[in-house]
């Protein structure tokens, strides 16, 4: 079994999101969760299936996303490079990272051939060390990629060396389990959010396996610290929550709530529940093993 967690650049139209997600079941995979966010204008789908069906599902999903989403008119706080922004593949049970790397390459080739959209490989499937981190590919967003896609060192792994006019580009990768986790702060000051994100970010001496950004959410009029926890054994969700709350307290700022995006392995919670984490969705309902 393989897990796929595609990120769509659409988080506001329920009808559009439903039409795109319908492609997953039609290809024989099991859709486990949809998480949408209006401020990020982004939806995260979680589904599982056998390798061949994962390919069919993602290719069908890509076609639906390209038809429904025009990246030229997209507005949202989250960095993105395309209508179907990123497609991670995650090995589960007896599948391996090598399986996912092979799938990522097959998917990239098929999406580029069928739709004429440039595809970049990232994570364990990356074709070079410079492309391993998704943030490197998405640096500067759509405008940044457009400015360098024609240079030989930034030619896509598959497809034309130019952005698709309405779909942009796609990043397809293989990676291990990851938790997307957000903490909402009781402040409108984005500078405080950025300082907290910097303090907890691994590359700046913070928590292991933590990537973090800060966003101002117009709909809530509050600042959010948005994290990817890439090593959930070193930094499970409760540790990340405590770190953000501790840093926020230094600036006299409280925590309003936290939010798990998509599904999480049971061990990432370490027994913490909704009240412990001030969690928007009950973590007990978001355990990957139970949904499977």
C-alpha positions as CSV (number, residue, x, y, z in Angstrom):
1,X,0.0,0.0,0.0
2,X,1.1,3.5,-0.9
3,X,-0.2,6.8,0.6
4,X,-0.5,9.9,-1.5
5,X,-1.1,13.4,-0.1
6,X,-1.7,15.7,-3.1
7,X,-2.0,19.5,-2.4
8,X,-4.4,21.4,-4.6
9,X,-4.3,25.2,-5.0
10,X,-8.0,25.5,-4.2
11,X,-9.5,25.7,-0.7
12,X,-12.6,27.8,-1.1
13,X,-15.0,26.2,-3.5
14,X,-16.4,23.0,-2.1
15,X,-18.0,22.0,-5.4
16,X,-14.7,22.3,-7.3
17,X,-12.8,20.4,-4.6
18,X,-15.4,17.6,-4.7
19,X,-15.2,17.3,-8.5
20,X,-11.4,17.0,-8.3
21,X,-11.4,14.5,-5.4
22,X,-14.0,12.3,-7.2
23,X,-11.2,11.2,-9.6
24,X,-9.5,9.3,-6.7
25,X,-12.3,6.9,-6.1
26,X,-12.9,6.5,-9.8
27,X,-9.3,5.1,-10.1
28,X,-9.9,2.5,-7.4
29,X,-8.1,4.2,-4.5
30,X,-9.6,4.9,-1.1
31,X,-9.9,8.6,-0.2
32,X,-9.3,8.9,3.6
33,X,-9.5,12.7,4.2
34,X,-9.9,16.1,2.7
35,X,-8.6,19.2,4.5
36,X,-9.3,22.6,3.0
37,X,-8.2,26.1,4.2
38,X,-9.7,29.4,2.8
39,X,-6.7,31.6,3.8
40,X,-4.1,29.2,2.3
41,X,-6.6,28.6,-0.5
42,X,-5.3,25.0,-0.5
43,X,-6.7,21.5,0.0
44,X,-4.8,18.5,1.1
45,X,-6.2,15.1,0.1
46,X,-5.1,11.8,1.7
47,X,-5.7,8.5,-0.1
48,X,-4.2,5.1,-0.2
49,X,-4.0,2.3,-2.8
50,X,-1.9,-0.3,-4.6
51,X,0.9,1.2,-6.7
52,X,-0.7,0.8,-10.1
53,X,-3.9,2.4,-8.9
54,X,-2.1,5.2,-7.2
55,X,-0.7,6.1,-10.6
56,X,-4.1,6.0,-12.2
57,X,-5.6,8.1,-9.4
58,X,-2.9,10.8,-9.4
59,X,-3.0,11.1,-13.2
60,X,-6.8,11.4,-13.1
61,X,-6.6,13.9,-10.2
62,X,-4.1,16.0,-12.1
63,X,-6.4,16.2,-15.2
64,X,-9.3,17.3,-13.0
65,X,-7.2,19.8,-11.1
66,X,-5.8,21.3,-14.3
67,X,-9.3,21.6,-15.7
68,X,-10.8,23.2,-12.6
69,X,-8.0,25.5,-11.3
70,X,-6.4,28.4,-13.2
71,X,-3.2,29.2,-11.3
72,X,-3.1,32.7,-12.8
73,X,-6.1,33.7,-10.7
74,X,-5.1,31.9,-7.5
75,X,-4.7,34.0,-4.4
76,X,-3.6,32.5,-1.0
77,X,-0.9,32.8,1.6
78,X,0.7,29.4,1.0
79,X,3.6,29.2,-1.5
80,X,2.7,27.3,-4.6
81,X,3.9,26.6,-8.2
82,X,0.8,25.0,-9.8
83,X,-2.8,24.0,-9.8
84,X,-1.8,20.6,-8.5
85,X,1.1,21.9,-6.5
86,X,2.7,18.9,-4.9
87,X,2.2,15.1,-4.9
88,X,4.1,13.2,-2.2
89,X,4.2,9.4,-2.2
90,X,4.7,7.7,1.1
91,X,5.5,3.9,1.6
92,X,3.2,2.1,4.0
93,X,3.4,-1.5,5.4
94,X,5.4,-3.7,3.1
95,X,6.1,-1.1,0.4
96,X,9.5,0.6,0.3
97,X,11.0,4.0,-0.5
98,X,12.4,2.5,-3.6
99,X,8.8,1.6,-4.7
100,X,7.8,5.3,-4.2
101,X,10.8,6.6,-6.0
102,X,9.9,4.5,-9.0
103,X,6.3,5.6,-8.8
104,X,7.3,9.2,-8.6
105,X,9.3,8.9,-11.8
106,X,6.5,7.1,-13.7
107,X,4.0,9.7,-12.5
108,X,6.2,12.6,-13.5
109,X,6.7,11.2,-17.0
110,X,2.9,10.4,-17.4
111,X,1.7,13.8,-16.2
112,X,4.2,15.7,-18.4
113,X,3.3,13.6,-21.5
114,X,-0.4,13.7,-21.0
115,X,-0.9,17.3,-20.0
116,X,2.2,19.2,-21.1
117,X,2.9,20.4,-17.6
118,X,6.5,20.5,-16.3
119,X,7.2,18.2,-13.4
120,X,10.0,18.4,-10.8
121,X,11.0,15.4,-8.6
122,X,11.8,16.1,-5.0
123,X,12.5,14.4,-1.7
124,X,14.0,10.9,-2.1
125,X,13.1,10.9,-5.8
126,X,15.0,14.1,-6.5
127,X,17.4,14.0,-9.5
128,X,19.9,16.3,-7.7
129,X,20.7,17.4,-4.2
130,X,19.6,20.9,-5.0
131,X,16.1,19.7,-5.7
132,X,15.7,17.5,-2.6
133,X,14.0,20.2,-0.6
134,X,10.6,21.2,-1.9
135,X,11.2,24.8,-0.7
136,X,14.1,25.0,-3.2
137,X,11.8,24.2,-6.1
138,X,9.1,26.6,-4.8
139,X,11.5,29.4,-3.9
140,X,9.9,32.6,-5.0
141,X,6.7,30.8,-5.9
142,X,5.3,30.7,-9.4
143,X,7.1,34.0,-10.4
144,X,10.5,32.7,-9.0
145,X,10.2,29.4,-10.9
146,X,9.2,31.2,-14.1
147,X,12.4,33.3,-13.9
148,X,14.7,30.2,-13.8
149,X,12.9,27.4,-15.5
150,X,14.6,28.1,-18.8
151,X,18.1,27.8,-17.3
152,X,19.7,24.4,-17.8
153,X,20.2,23.7,-14.1
154,X,16.5,24.3,-13.5
155,X,15.0,22.5,-16.4
156,X,12.1,20.2,-15.2
157,X,12.7,16.5,-14.8
158,X,9.8,15.9,-17.2
159,X,8.0,18.1,-19.7
160,X,8.7,21.4,-21.3
161,X,11.1,24.0,-19.9
162,X,8.3,26.5,-19.5
163,X,5.3,26.8,-17.2
164,X,2.0,25.7,-18.4
165,X,-0.1,28.8,-18.9
166,X,-2.9,27.8,-16.5
167,X,-1.6,24.8,-14.6
168,X,2.0,26.1,-13.8
169,X,4.2,23.2,-12.7
170,X,4.0,20.1,-10.4
171,X,6.4,18.7,-7.8
172,X,6.2,14.9,-7.4
173,X,8.2,13.3,-4.7
174,X,8.9,10.3,-2.4
175,X,9.2,10.9,1.3
176,X,8.6,9.3,4.7
177,X,5.7,10.1,7.0
178,X,5.3,13.8,7.7
179,X,2.8,15.7,9.9
180,X,1.5,19.1,8.8
181,X,0.6,21.1,11.9
182,X,-0.5,24.7,12.6
183,X,-0.7,26.8,15.7
184,X,-2.8,29.9,15.8
185,X,-1.5,32.8,17.9
186,X,-3.5,35.4,19.7
187,X,-1.8,38.3,17.8
188,X,-2.0,40.1,14.5
189,X,1.7,40.9,14.5
190,X,3.3,38.8,11.8
191,X,6.8,39.8,13.0
192,X,6.2,37.9,16.2
193,X,5.0,34.9,14.2
194,X,8.1,35.0,12.1
195,X,10.4,35.2,15.1
196,X,8.6,32.1,16.7
197,X,8.9,30.2,13.4
198,X,12.6,31.0,13.2
199,X,13.2,29.9,16.8
200,X,11.6,26.5,16.4
201,X,12.9,25.8,12.8
202,X,15.6,23.1,12.7
203,X,17.9,24.8,10.2
204,X,18.2,27.8,12.6
205,X,18.9,25.7,15.7
206,X,15.4,24.8,16.7
207,X,13.6,21.5,17.0
208,X,14.8,18.5,15.0
209,X,12.8,17.8,11.8
210,X,10.8,21.0,12.0
211,X,10.2,23.3,9.1
212,X,8.1,26.4,10.0
213,X,6.7,29.6,8.4
214,X,4.3,32.3,9.7
215,X,1.2,33.5,7.9
216,X,-1.3,36.2,8.6
217,X,-4.8,34.8,8.2
218,X,-7.1,37.4,6.9
219,X,-10.3,35.5,7.8
220,X,-9.2,35.1,11.5
221,X,-7.2,38.4,11.7
222,X,-4.6,36.3,13.6
223,X,-1.1,35.0,12.9
224,X,-0.5,31.3,12.3
225,X,2.7,29.3,12.7
226,X,2.6,26.6,10.1
227,X,4.9,23.6,10.5
228,X,6.0,20.4,8.8
229,X,7.2,17.8,11.3
230,X,9.5,15.6,9.2
231,X,10.9,13.5,12.2
232,X,7.8,12.7,14.3
233,X,9.9,10.5,16.7
234,X,12.3,13.4,17.5
235,X,9.6,16.0,17.5
236,X,6.1,14.7,17.9
237,X,3.1,17.0,17.9
238,X,3.0,17.8,21.7
239,X,6.6,18.8,21.7
240,X,6.0,21.2,18.7
241,X,2.9,22.6,20.4
242,X,4.8,23.3,23.7
243,X,7.7,24.9,21.9
244,X,5.4,27.3,20.0
245,X,3.5,28.2,23.2
246,X,6.7,28.7,25.1
247,X,8.1,31.0,22.4
248,X,4.8,32.9,22.1
249,X,4.8,33.5,25.9
250,X,8.1,35.4,25.6
251,X,6.2,38.0,23.6
252,X,3.2,38.0,25.9
253,X,1.2,36.2,23.3
254,X,-1.2,33.3,23.9
255,X,-2.2,30.3,21.7
256,X,-5.8,30.3,20.4
257,X,-5.9,26.8,18.9
258,X,-3.9,24.2,16.9
259,X,-4.8,22.3,13.8
260,X,-3.7,19.0,12.3
261,X,-3.7,19.1,8.5
262,X,-4.7,15.7,7.1
263,X,-4.0,12.5,9.0
264,X,-1.3,11.5,11.4
265,X,0.4,8.3,12.6
266,X,-0.7,7.4,16.2
267,X,2.8,7.7,17.6
268,X,3.0,11.4,16.5
269,X,0.4,12.3,19.2
270,X,2.0,10.5,22.1
271,X,-1.4,10.2,23.7
272,X,-2.2,13.9,23.6
273,X,-5.8,14.7,22.9
274,X,-8.0,17.6,21.8
275,X,-7.9,19.6,25.0
276,X,-4.1,19.1,25.5
277,X,-3.4,20.6,22.1
278,X,-6.3,23.1,21.9
279,X,-7.0,21.2,18.7
280,X,-9.5,22.3,16.2
281,X,-10.3,18.8,15.0
282,X,-10.3,15.9,17.4
283,X,-6.9,14.1,16.9
284,X,-8.6,10.8,17.8
285,X,-10.5,11.1,14.5
286,X,-7.4,11.8,12.5
287,X,-5.2,8.7,13.1
288,X,-3.9,7.3,9.9
289,X,-3.9,3.7,11.0
290,X,-7.6,3.8,12.1
291,X,-8.7,5.4,8.8
292,X,-6.9,2.7,6.8
